[in-house]
């Protein structure tokens, strides 16, 4: 039983490290993206998010989140229903699950 506990803590620590790296990367790249892409959005979406924010969020939406979600689904042998049942009870077992559950809210908070 002790081995399972250490694996759980290791997964949590790795997920926390991924979130810290993600937040650091986004905050570190923000100034460069602001300079390169600018603030102004013209036309129909003029009241929307600035261009730099859209460009900075795209790799996360297209790459990181689908990759983490895929890792979580693979960890449950492609049984999404079972995965949903386990996560509804707070039982996150794989690093992919923990990382997805940690990175997704961080993405939303940084977008706010």
C-alpha positions, 0 to 999 in steps of 0.5 A: 500500500505504501508504494501506491501512496508514493506513486500518487504523491509523485503524480501530484508533484509532477502535475504541480511541476507541469503547472509551474512550468506552464505558468512560468512559460506563459508569463515569460513569453507574454511580453514577446507575444505582446510585442510581436502580435500586438493588442489591436484586433480589428473588424468583427472581433474588435472587442475580443481578446488581444491578438497576443493572448489568442496566439499564446493560448493556441498551442495549449488548446491545440497541443497541450490539453489534447495531449494530456487528455489523451494520456488520461484516456489511454491510462483508462484503456480508452474506457471514458465512462470508467474514467468519468466515474473515477474522476467524479469521486476524486480518484485521479490515478494517472499523471495525465489526469492530474496534469490535465486537471491542473493545467486546464484551470491554470489555462483558464486563470491565465486567460482571465 
